[in-house]
Amino acid sequence: MLEIDHASKLFNPGTPDEKVALMNVRLKLNPGDFVTVIGSNGAGKSTLMNIISGVMKPDIGEVRIGGNAIQELPEHARSRWIGRVFQDPMAGTAPTMSIEENLAMAYRRGEKRGLGRGVNASRRKLFREQLSRLGIGLEERLGAKAGLLSGGERQALSLLMATFTQPRILLLDEHTAALDPARAALITSLTEEIVRETKLTTLMVTHNMEQAIRLGNRLIMMDKGRIILDVPESRKSSLTVPQLLGEFERISGSALSDDRIVLG
């Protein structure tokens, strides 16, 4: 489904600020895989997501979806296949547009956008049905501006917008990190439910090690632009946080030091 073949990315090459963001990364996700990604700050997680989504191109290497190379396609051209939810709840919605206008825009992902015929009776019914799945009452607030929603409500809306047209790939970029514990738990639960029901091929970056172990069928750990650990489902189910920390120290030769890492 998703293949990354020998992808590398170097920032500020030839300068004192040169930094290896990705180095010869190879990764393959099969249809229906739910892969969690853990690693310290600067490990290359966000760069990996940006290269998949088209925010940036790899210096070398290929990105393929369904066997088709897409690394030369711009972000908007990939959006028909890729849904993404960001860490910042403000990033996934247009604040001055209503809930239904945001959903109408997402409904036409990958097409030329416009709202002239974006919201009609049949689509409004669909939007209500989809919003009701969230269980937080947004189906009764279709005309409300997205900017007036709470962070958790906006993130729930962003998650729905990223998934209800069933893209081939779902990217979750620390999408619960900016929320309070109660809202984070809600969004995590919604994520599990939506991914399970739709069988979306999903790549989720998280700083929560317990979450990385508990969710999905596979876990990868990154460090200094490389994938240093790839844990399959058969081993992941019995993995513990101390064991994962031990694996990082054994492979990298140093302790995992990042204030943002949450152990459980």
C-alpha positions, 0 to 999 in steps of 0.5 A: 500500500505505502512504500518508502524506498531509500528516502533521505533528506538533508537540511541546510547542506554544505553549511554549519547548520547541516542536519540529516533529517532522514537517512536511507529510510525504507518502510512498507505498510501493507493494506490495513496496517496501523503503525505507531512511530516513536522517537525523540525530538529530531528523530525524523518523524515529522520529516517522514510524515511531510515527505509522505504527504508531499509537504517536502520532497526527499533528496533521493528515494521514492514514495509509492502508494499502490505501486505508483511513485508519488514523490514528485506530486505536490501535496494537493495532488496527493490529498485524494489518497492521503488524510492527515491530522496534525498536532495543532487542533487549529491546523486541520480546519478553516476557523472562519468556515462552518462545520458543514463548510469544512466537511464539504471542503473535505468531501471534495478532497483532491478536486477543485475546491469551491462551495457553490454546490458543496452543501446540499440536502443529501450531503447535509444528511451525510454530514449529520450521520458522520458527525453523530458517530463522534458522540459529541453533538456536532451534528446539531451544530452544522452552522457553527464556525469551526473557530468557536469549537474547543480544541478537542471538538476541532480535533474530532472534526479534523479526524472525521474530515481526514477519514470519512472519504476513506483515503488510502493512507491516514497520517496522524501526527501527534494528534492528541499531544496538544489536548488535555487528558480527557480530550486526548482519551476521547480522540484516541478512542475515536481514532481506534474506532474509525481505523478499525471500522474503515480498515484504513492503512495508518501511520501514527506519530506519538510521544506516548510510549504506552500508546505506541505499544497499545495501539496498532499492529506494528511499532517503529522507533526512529533515531537520528533520521533512521528507523532503528527498530521495527516491532511486528504484531507478534512481539508488540502484544507482549512488549512493555515500556521498560523493554522498549526503552531498553531496546532503544538504549541497546541499539542507539548506545544512549538513553532516550532523553526527551522531555516530551516522551511520555512513558505511560 
